[in-house]
Amino acid sequence: MIKIVSFKICPFVQRVTAALEAKQIPYEIEYISLKDKPQWFLDISPNAKCL
Ligand SMILES: N[C@@H](CCC(=O)N[C@@H](CS)C(=O)NCC(=O)O)C(=O)O
């Protein structure tokens, strides 16, 4: 299952989820706070950005 990490109103993520829904590809999404990014997110996102 595709996992998307985002914050609530990220336009980059909204484009991705719109495409996934149009293609009926299942995904899960986890929201994080950009003001308090969790360490696990920093470990997997070299630029510390969602998408
Ligand atoms: N990858 C995108 C940018 C993605 C991006 O900036 N996402 C925002 C959320 S909409 C983000 O993660 N910001 C984190 C931050 O600025 O600390 C690009 O190259 O244009």
N, CA, C, O and the ligand as a Tripos MOL2 file, in Angstrom:
@<TRIPOS>MOLECULE
protein
  224   222    52     0     0
PROTEIN
NO_CHARGES

@<TRIPOS>ATOM
      1 N           0.8590   -1.1980    0.0000 N.3       1 MET1
      2 CA          0.0000    0.0000    0.0000 C.3       1 MET1
      3 C           0.8890    1.2390    0.0000 C.2       1 MET1
      4 O           1.8510    1.3220    0.7630 O.2       1 MET1
      5 N           0.5670    2.1810   -0.8440 N.am      2 ILE2
      6 CA          1.2980    3.4500   -0.8830 C.3       2 ILE2
      7 C           0.9820    4.2320    0.3880 C.2       2 ILE2
      8 O          -0.1750    4.3400    0.7940 O.2       2 ILE2
      9 N           2.0210    4.7720    1.0050 N.am      3 LYS3
     10 CA          1.8050    5.6260    2.1730 C.3       3 LYS3
     11 C           2.2730    7.0390    1.8430 C.2       3 LYS3
     12 O           3.3910    7.2470    1.3710 O.2       3 LYS3
     13 N           1.4100    7.9860    2.0970 N.am      4 ILE4
     14 CA          1.7120    9.3890    1.8380 C.3       4 ILE4
     15 C           1.8210   10.1130    3.1660 C.2       4 ILE4
     16 O           0.9890    9.9530    4.0590 O.2       4 ILE4
     17 N           2.8680   10.9130    3.2690 N.am      5 VAL5
     18 CA          3.0490   11.7290    4.4700 C.3       5 VAL5
     19 C           2.8220   13.1770    4.0720 C.2       5 VAL5
     20 O           3.4100   13.6700    3.1090 O.2       5 VAL5
     21 N           1.9720   13.8440    4.8150 N.am      6 SER6
     22 CA          1.5910   15.2020    4.4330 C.3       6 SER6
     23 C           1.2390   16.0310    5.6510 C.2       6 SER6
     24 O           1.1750   15.5360    6.7770 O.2       6 SER6
     25 N           1.0140   17.3060    5.3900 N.am      7 PHE7
     26 CA          0.2810   18.0890    6.3720 C.3       7 PHE7
     27 C          -1.0490   18.4320    5.7310 C.2       7 PHE7
     28 O          -1.2250   18.2020    4.5350 O.2       7 PHE7
     29 N          -1.9870   18.9740    6.4860 N.am      8 LYS8
     30 CA         -3.3950   18.9680    6.0790 C.3       8 LYS8
     31 C          -3.6950   19.6290    4.7360 C.2       8 LYS8
     32 O          -4.5780   19.1640    4.0150 O.2       8 LYS8
     33 N          -2.9890   20.6950    4.3810 N.am      9 ILE9
     34 CA         -3.3870   21.4230    3.1650 C.3       9 ILE9
     35 C          -2.2430   21.5230    2.1580 C.2       9 ILE9
     36 O          -2.0720   22.5580    1.5130 O.2       9 ILE9
     37 N          -1.4810   20.4820    2.0240 N.am     10 CYS10
     38 CA         -0.3520   20.5080    1.0880 C.3      10 CYS10
     39 C          -0.8580   20.3600   -0.3540 C.2      10 CYS10
     40 O          -1.4560   19.3360   -0.6850 O.2      10 CYS10
     41 N          -0.6310   21.3550   -1.2130 N.am     11 PRO11
     42 CA         -1.1230   21.2570   -2.5980 C.3      11 PRO11
     43 C          -0.3930   20.1890   -3.4020 C.2      11 PRO11
     44 O          -0.9550   19.6290   -4.3440 O.2      11 PRO11
     45 N           0.8490   19.9040   -3.0400 N.am     12 PHE12
     46 CA          1.5940   18.8640   -3.7620 C.3      12 PHE12
     47 C           0.9740   17.5060   -3.4860 C.2      12 PHE12
     48 O           0.7990   16.6930   -4.3940 O.2      12 PHE12
     49 N           0.6510   17.2720   -2.2480 N.am     13 VAL13
     50 CA          0.0310   15.9990   -1.8740 C.3      13 VAL13
     51 C          -1.3880   15.9070   -2.4380 C.2      13 VAL13
     52 O          -1.8250   14.8300   -2.8420 O.2      13 VAL13
     53 N          -2.1000   17.0170   -2.4680 N.am     14 GLN14
     54 CA         -3.4580   16.9850   -3.0160 C.3      14 GLN14
     55 C          -3.4530   16.5470   -4.4800 C.2      14 GLN14
     56 O          -4.3560   15.8370   -4.9230 O.2      14 GLN14
     57 N          -2.4450   16.9700   -5.2220 N.am     15 ARG15
     58 CA         -2.3350   16.5250   -6.6240 C.3      15 ARG15
     59 C          -2.1230   15.0140   -6.6990 C.2      15 ARG15
     60 O          -2.7130   14.3310   -7.5360 O.2      15 ARG15
     61 N          -1.2800   14.5130   -5.8210 N.am     16 VAL16
     62 CA         -0.9920   13.0750   -5.8260 C.3      16 VAL16
     63 C          -2.2280   12.2750   -5.4290 C.2      16 VAL16
     64 O          -2.5630   11.2860   -6.0810 O.2      16 VAL16
     65 N          -2.9050   12.6970   -4.3670 N.am     17 THR17
     66 CA         -4.0790   11.9370   -3.9340 C.3      17 THR17
     67 C          -5.2060   12.0240   -4.9580 C.2      17 THR17
     68 O          -5.9680   11.0710   -5.1160 O.2      17 THR17
     69 N          -5.3210   13.1420   -5.6480 N.am     18 ALA18
     70 CA         -6.3440   13.2490   -6.7000 C.3      18 ALA18
     71 C          -6.0520   12.2480   -7.8120 C.2      18 ALA18
     72 O          -6.9600   11.5880   -8.3170 O.2      18 ALA18
     73 N          -4.7920   12.1380   -8.1870 N.am     19 ALA19
     74 CA         -4.4190   11.1860   -9.2470 C.3      19 ALA19
     75 C          -4.6460    9.7510   -8.7940 C.2      19 ALA19
     76 O          -5.1470    8.9280   -9.5590 O.2      19 ALA19
     77 N          -4.2790    9.4520   -7.5550 N.am     20 LEU20
     78 CA         -4.4680    8.0930   -7.0420 C.3      20 LEU20
     79 C          -5.9540    7.7330   -6.9910 C.2      20 LEU20
     80 O          -6.3470    6.6200   -7.3400 O.2      20 LEU20
     81 N          -6.7640    8.6860   -6.5560 N.am     21 GLU21
     82 CA         -8.2030    8.4050   -6.4840 C.3      21 GLU21
     83 C          -8.8010    8.2470   -7.8780 C.2      21 GLU21
     84 O          -9.6620    7.3910   -8.0840 O.2      21 GLU21
     85 N          -8.3630    9.0530   -8.8320 N.am     22 ALA22
     86 CA         -8.8670    8.9390  -10.2020 C.3      22 ALA22
     87 C          -8.5290    7.5740  -10.7820 C.2      22 ALA22
     88 O          -9.3040    7.0050  -11.5500 O.2      22 ALA22
     89 N          -7.3640    7.0540  -10.4080 N.am     23 LYS23
     90 CA         -6.9360    5.7450  -10.9160 C.3      23 LYS23
     91 C          -7.3420    4.6060   -9.9890 C.2      23 LYS23
     92 O          -7.0070    3.4460  -10.2260 O.2      23 LYS23
     93 N          -8.0650    4.9510   -8.9360 N.am     24 GLN24
     94 CA         -8.5470    3.9660   -7.9580 C.3      24 GLN24
     95 C          -7.4100    3.1300   -7.3860 C.2      24 GLN24
     96 O          -7.5320    1.9160   -7.2210 O.2      24 GLN24
     97 N          -6.3060    3.8020   -7.0870 N.am     25 ILE25
     98 CA         -5.1660    3.1510   -6.4460 C.3      25 ILE25
     99 C          -5.2690    3.4240   -4.9500 C.2      25 ILE25
    100 O          -5.2980    4.5820   -4.5340 O.2      25 ILE25
    101 N          -5.3230    2.3690   -4.1380 N.am     26 PRO26
    102 CA         -5.4610    2.5910   -2.6920 C.3      26 PRO26
    103 C          -4.1960    3.1950   -2.0830 C.2      26 PRO26
    104 O          -3.0800    2.9330   -2.5300 O.2      26 PRO26
    105 N          -4.4060    4.0030   -1.0600 N.am     27 TYR27
    106 CA         -3.2730    4.6150   -0.3700 C.3      27 TYR27
    107 C          -3.6900    4.9080    1.0610 C.2      27 TYR27
    108 O          -4.8750    4.9770    1.3880 O.2      27 TYR27
    109 N          -2.6860    5.0780    1.8960 N.am     28 GLU28
    110 CA         -2.9480    5.5690    3.2460 C.3      28 GLU28
    111 C          -2.1980    6.8770    3.4020 C.2      28 GLU28
    112 O          -1.1890    7.1150    2.7380 O.2      28 GLU28
    113 N          -2.7010    7.7150    4.2800 N.am     29 ILE29
    114 CA         -2.0850    9.0230    4.4570 C.3      29 ILE29
    115 C          -1.9110    9.3120    5.9370 C.2      29 ILE29
    116 O          -2.7990    9.0510    6.7490 O.2      29 ILE29
    117 N          -0.7680    9.8470    6.2660 N.am     30 GLU30
    118 CA         -0.5070   10.2390    7.6550 C.3      30 GLU30
    119 C          -0.1450   11.7130    7.6610 C.2      30 GLU30
    120 O           0.7350   12.1630    6.9260 O.2      30 GLU30
    121 N          -0.8350   12.4420    8.4970 N.am     31 TYR31
    122 CA         -0.5830   13.8790    8.5990 C.3      31 TYR31
    123 C           0.4270   14.1540    9.7050 C.2      31 TYR31
    124 O           0.3790   13.5650   10.7850 O.2      31 TYR31
    125 N           1.3450   15.0700    9.3990 N.am     32 ILE32
    126 CA          2.3330   15.4890   10.3930 C.3      32 ILE32
    127 C           2.2820   17.0110   10.5350 C.2      32 ILE32
    128 O           1.7110   17.7150    9.7020 O.2      32 ILE32
    129 N           2.8810   17.4810   11.5900 N.am     33 SER33
    130 CA          3.0110   18.9330   11.7730 C.3      33 SER33
    131 C           4.3460   19.3660   11.1840 C.2      33 SER33
    132 O           5.3940   18.8210   11.5300 O.2      33 SER33
    133 N           4.2980   20.3490   10.2930 N.am     34 LEU34
    134 CA          5.5480   20.8460    9.7050 C.3      34 LEU34
    135 C           6.3380   21.6850   10.7090 C.2      34 LEU34
    136 O           7.5330   21.9200   10.5280 O.2      34 LEU34
    137 N           5.6710   22.1290   11.7550 N.am     35 LYS35
    138 CA          6.3600   22.9050   12.7920 C.3      35 LYS35
    139 C           7.0850   22.0100   13.7820 C.2      35 LYS35
    140 O           7.9720   22.4530   14.5130 O.2      35 LYS35
    141 N           6.6890   20.7350   13.7930 N.am     36 ASP36
    142 CA          7.2970   19.7890   14.7220 C.3      36 ASP36
    143 C           7.4320   18.4440   14.0030 C.2      36 ASP36
    144 O           6.7330   17.4810   14.3160 O.2      36 ASP36
    145 N           8.3560   18.4040   13.0250 N.am     37 LYS37
    146 CA          8.4850   17.2200   12.1770 C.3      37 LYS37
    147 C           9.0440   16.0470   12.9870 C.2      37 LYS37
    148 O          10.0530   16.1860   13.6780 O.2      37 LYS37
    149 N           8.3850   14.9070   12.8950 N.am     38 PRO38
    150 CA          8.8830   13.7520   13.6590 C.3      38 PRO38
    151 C          10.2230   13.2510   13.0910 C.2      38 PRO38
    152 O          10.5030   13.4040   11.9020 O.2      38 PRO38
    153 N          11.0230   12.6620   13.9480 N.am     39 GLN39
    154 CA         12.3470   12.1890   13.5280 C.3      39 GLN39
    155 C          12.2440   11.1380   12.4290 C.2      39 GLN39
    156 O          13.0640   11.1360   11.5110 O.2      39 GLN39
    157 N          11.2560   10.2410   12.4980 N.am     40 TRP40
    158 CA         11.1250    9.2050   11.4610 C.3      40 TRP40
    159 C          10.9010    9.8470   10.0980 C.2      40 TRP40
    160 O          11.3420    9.3050    9.0840 O.2      40 TRP40
    161 N          10.2190   10.9990   10.0550 N.am     41 PHE41
    162 CA         10.0070   11.6900    8.7860 C.3      41 PHE41
    163 C          11.3140   12.3090    8.2920 C.2      41 PHE41
    164 O          11.6400   12.2130    7.1090 O.2      41 PHE41
    165 N          12.0490   12.9310    9.1820 N.am     42 LEU42
    166 CA         13.3440   13.5080    8.8060 C.3      42 LEU42
    167 C          14.3080   12.4300    8.3140 C.2      42 LEU42
    168 O          15.1480   12.6890    7.4520 O.2      42 LEU42
    169 N          14.1840   11.2290    8.8620 N.am     43 ASP43
    170 CA         15.0600   10.1240    8.4560 C.3      43 ASP43
    171 C          14.7920    9.6760    7.0120 C.2      43 ASP43
    172 O          15.7110    9.2450    6.3160 O.2      43 ASP43
    173 N          13.5440    9.7770    6.5670 N.am     44 ILE44
    174 CA         13.2040    9.2690    5.2230 C.3      44 ILE44
    175 C          13.0580   10.3660    4.1870 C.2      44 ILE44
    176 O          12.9560   10.0640    2.9980 O.2      44 ILE44
    177 N          13.0430   11.6280    4.5920 N.am     45 SER45
    178 CA         12.8740   12.7320    3.6480 C.3      45 SER45
    179 C          14.0940   13.6440    3.7450 C.2      45 SER45
    180 O          14.1480   14.5010    4.6270 O.2      45 SER45
    181 N          15.0630   13.4770    2.8660 N.am     46 PRO46
    182 CA         16.3250   14.2200    2.9710 C.3      46 PRO46
    183 C          16.1470   15.7400    2.9750 C.2      46 PRO46
    184 O          16.9150   16.4540    3.6190 O.2      46 PRO46
    185 N          15.1330   16.2340    2.2550 N.am     47 ASN47
    186 CA         14.8980   17.6800    2.2250 C.3      47 ASN47
    187 C          13.8890   18.1370    3.2740 C.2      47 ASN47
    188 O          13.5700   19.3220    3.3690 O.2      47 ASN47
    189 N          13.3940   17.1850    4.0560 N.am     48 ALA48
    190 CA         12.4150   17.4760    5.1080 C.3      48 ALA48
    191 C          11.1530   18.1230    4.5520 C.2      48 ALA48
    192 O          10.5260   18.9580    5.2030 O.2      48 ALA48
    193 N          10.7900   17.7180    3.3250 N.am     49 LYS49
    194 CA          9.5740   18.2450    2.7150 C.3      49 LYS49
    195 C           8.6490   17.0990    2.3190 C.2      49 LYS49
    196 O           9.0940   15.9890    2.0280 O.2      49 LYS49
    197 N           7.3560   17.3960    2.3150 N.am     50 CYS50
    198 CA          6.3720   16.4380    1.8360 C.3      50 CYS50
    199 C           6.4020   16.4930    0.3080 C.2      50 CYS50
    200 O           6.1220   17.5390   -0.2770 O.2      50 CYS50
    201 N           6.7210   15.4380   -0.3070 N.am     51 LEU51
    202 CA          6.8390   15.3050   -1.7720 C.3      51 LEU51
    203 C           7.8780   16.2070   -2.3770 C.2      51 LEU51
    204 O           8.0760   16.1940   -3.5920 O.2      51 LEU51
    205 N1          8.8730   19.0680   -3.7490 N.3      52 LIG52
    206 C1          8.1640   20.2930   -3.9350 C.3      52 LIG52
    207 C2          8.0790   21.0830   -2.6600 C.3      52 LIG52
    208 C3          7.3080   20.3330   -1.6150 C.3      52 LIG52
    209 C4          7.0200   21.2140   -0.4330 C.2      52 LIG52
    210 O1          7.5850   22.3100   -0.2960 O.2      52 LIG52
    211 N2          6.1400   20.7450    0.4420 N.am     52 LIG52
    212 C5          5.8360   21.5120    1.6200 C.3      52 LIG52
    213 C6          4.4140   21.2380    2.0590 C.3      52 LIG52
    214 S1          3.2260   21.8140    0.8830 S.3      52 LIG52
    215 C7          6.7410   21.1020    2.7340 C.2      52 LIG52
    216 O2          6.9720   19.9380    2.9320 O.2      52 LIG52
    217 N3          7.2570   22.0490    3.4960 N.am     52 LIG52
    218 C8          8.0660   21.7360    4.6340 C.3      52 LIG52
    219 C9          8.8540   22.9000    5.0850 C.2      52 LIG52
    220 O3          8.9250   23.8820    4.3490 O.co2    52 LIG52
    221 O4          9.4150   22.8140    6.1850 O.co2    52 LIG52
    222 C10         8.8470   21.0960   -5.0000 C.2      52 LIG52
    223 O5         10.0100   20.7950   -5.2830 O.co2    52 LIG52
    224 O6          8.2420   22.0250   -5.5360 O.co2    52 LIG52
@<TRIPOS>BOND
     1     1     2 1
     2     2     3 1
     3     3     4 2
     4     3     5 am
     5     5     6 1
     6     6     7 1
     7     7     8 2
     8     7     9 am
     9     9    10 1
    10    10    11 1
    11    11    12 2
    12    11    13 am
    13    13    14 1
    14    14    15 1
    15    15    16 2
    16    15    17 am
    17    17    18 1
    18    18    19 1
    19    19    20 2
    20    19    21 am
    21    21    22 1
    22    22    23 1
    23    23    24 2
    24    23    25 am
    25    25    26 1
    26    26    27 1
    27    27    28 2
    28    27    29 am
    29    29    30 1
    30    30    31 1
    31    31    32 2
    32    31    33 am
    33    33    34 1
    34    34    35 1
    35    35    36 2
    36    35    37 am
    37    37    38 1
    38    38    39 1
    39    39    40 2
    40    39    41 am
    41    41    42 1
    42    42    43 1
    43    43    44 2
    44    43    45 am
    45    45    46 1
    46    46    47 1
    47    47    48 2
    48    47    49 am
    49    49    50 1
    50    50    51 1
    51    51    52 2
    52    51    53 am
    53    53    54 1
    54    54    55 1
    55    55    56 2
    56    55    57 am
    57    57    58 1
    58    58    59 1
    59    59    60 2
    60    59    61 am
    61    61    62 1
    62    62    63 1
    63    63    64 2
    64    63    65 am
    65    65    66 1
    66    66    67 1
    67    67    68 2
    68    67    69 am
    69    69    70 1
    70    70    71 1
    71    71    72 2
    72    71    73 am
    73    73    74 1
    74    74    75 1
    75    75    76 2
    76    75    77 am
    77    77    78 1
    78    78    79 1
    79    79    80 2
    80    79    81 am
    81    81    82 1
    82    82    83 1
    83    83    84 2
    84    83    85 am
    85    85    86 1
    86    86    87 1
    87    87    88 2
    88    87    89 am
    89    89    90 1
    90    90    91 1
    91    91    92 2
    92    91    93 am
    93    93    94 1
    94    94    95 1
    95    95    96 2
    96    95    97 am
    97    97    98 1
    98    98    99 1
    99    99   100 2
   100    99   101 am
   101   101   102 1
   102   102   103 1
   103   103   104 2
   104   103   105 am
   105   105   106 1
   106   106   107 1
   107   107   108 2
   108   107   109 am
   109   109   110 1
   110   110   111 1
   111   111   112 2
   112   111   113 am
   113   113   114 1
   114   114   115 1
   115   115   116 2
   116   115   117 am
   117   117   118 1
   118   118   119 1
   119   119   120 2
   120   119   121 am
   121   121   122 1
   122   122   123 1
   123   123   124 2
   124   123   125 am
   125   125   126 1
   126   126   127 1
   127   127   128 2
   128   127   129 am
   129   129   130 1
   130   130   131 1
   131   131   132 2
   132   131   133 am
   133   133   134 1
   134   134   135 1
   135   135   136 2
   136   135   137 am
   137   137   138 1
   138   138   139 1
   139   139   140 2
   140   139   141 am
   141   141   142 1
   142   142   143 1
   143   143   144 2
   144   143   145 am
   145   145   146 1
   146   146   147 1
   147   147   148 2
   148   147   149 am
   149   149   150 1
   150   150   151 1
   151   151   152 2
   152   151   153 am
   153   153   154 1
   154   154   155 1
   155   155   156 2
   156   155   157 am
   157   157   158 1
   158   158   159 1
   159   159   160 2
   160   159   161 am
   161   161   162 1
   162   162   163 1
   163   163   164 2
   164   163   165 am
   165   165   166 1
   166   166   167 1
   167   167   168 2
   168   167   169 am
   169   169   170 1
   170   170   171 1
   171   171   172 2
   172   171   173 am
   173   173   174 1
   174   174   175 1
   175   175   176 2
   176   175   177 am
   177   177   178 1
   178   178   179 1
   179   179   180 2
   180   179   181 am
   181   181   182 1
   182   182   183 1
   183   183   184 2
   184   183   185 am
   185   185   186 1
   186   186   187 1
   187   187   188 2
   188   187   189 am
   189   189   190 1
   190   190   191 1
   191   191   192 2
   192   191   193 am
   193   193   194 1
   194   194   195 1
   195   195   196 2
   196   195   197 am
   197   197   198 1
   198   198   199 1
   199   199   200 2
   200   199   201 am
   201   201   202 1
   202   202   203 1
   203   203   204 2
   204   205   206 1
   205   206   207 1
   206   206   222 1
   207   207   208 1
   208   208   209 1
   209   209   210 2
   210   209   211 1
   211   211   212 1
   212   212   213 1
   213   212   215 1
   214   213   214 1
   215   215   216 2
   216   215   217 1
   217   217   218 1
   218   218   219 1
   219   219   220 2
   220   219   221 1
   221   222   223 2
   222   222   224 1
@<TRIPOS>SUBSTRUCTURE
     1 MET1         2 RESIDUE 1 A MET
     2 ILE2         6 RESIDUE 1 A ILE
     3 LYS3        10 RESIDUE 1 A LYS
     4 ILE4        14 RESIDUE 1 A ILE
     5 VAL5        18 RESIDUE 1 A VAL
     6 SER6        22 RESIDUE 1 A SER
     7 PHE7        26 RESIDUE 1 A PHE
     8 LYS8        30 RESIDUE 1 A LYS
     9 ILE9        34 RESIDUE 1 A ILE
    10 CYS10       38 RESIDUE 1 A CYS
    11 PRO11       42 RESIDUE 1 A PRO
    12 PHE12       46 RESIDUE 1 A PHE
    13 VAL13       50 RESIDUE 1 A VAL
    14 GLN14       54 RESIDUE 1 A GLN
    15 ARG15       58 RESIDUE 1 A ARG
    16 VAL16       62 RESIDUE 1 A VAL
    17 THR17       66 RESIDUE 1 A THR
    18 ALA18       70 RESIDUE 1 A ALA
    19 ALA19       74 RESIDUE 1 A ALA
    20 LEU20       78 RESIDUE 1 A LEU
    21 GLU21       82 RESIDUE 1 A GLU
    22 ALA22       86 RESIDUE 1 A ALA
    23 LYS23       90 RESIDUE 1 A LYS
    24 GLN24       94 RESIDUE 1 A GLN
    25 ILE25       98 RESIDUE 1 A ILE
    26 PRO26      102 RESIDUE 1 A PRO
    27 TYR27      106 RESIDUE 1 A TYR
    28 GLU28      110 RESIDUE 1 A GLU
    29 ILE29      114 RESIDUE 1 A ILE
    30 GLU30      118 RESIDUE 1 A GLU
    31 TYR31      122 RESIDUE 1 A TYR
    32 ILE32      126 RESIDUE 1 A ILE
    33 SER33      130 RESIDUE 1 A SER
    34 LEU34      134 RESIDUE 1 A LEU
    35 LYS35      138 RESIDUE 1 A LYS
    36 ASP36      142 RESIDUE 1 A ASP
    37 LYS37      146 RESIDUE 1 A LYS
    38 PRO38      150 RESIDUE 1 A PRO
    39 GLN39      154 RESIDUE 1 A GLN
    40 TRP40      158 RESIDUE 1 A TRP
    41 PHE41      162 RESIDUE 1 A PHE
    42 LEU42      166 RESIDUE 1 A LEU
    43 ASP43      170 RESIDUE 1 A ASP
    44 ILE44      174 RESIDUE 1 A ILE
    45 SER45      178 RESIDUE 1 A SER
    46 PRO46      182 RESIDUE 1 A PRO
    47 ASN47      186 RESIDUE 1 A ASN
    48 ALA48      190 RESIDUE 1 A ALA
    49 LYS49      194 RESIDUE 1 A LYS
    50 CYS50      198 RESIDUE 1 A CYS
    51 LEU51      202 RESIDUE 1 A LEU
    52 LIG52      205 GROUP 0 **** ****
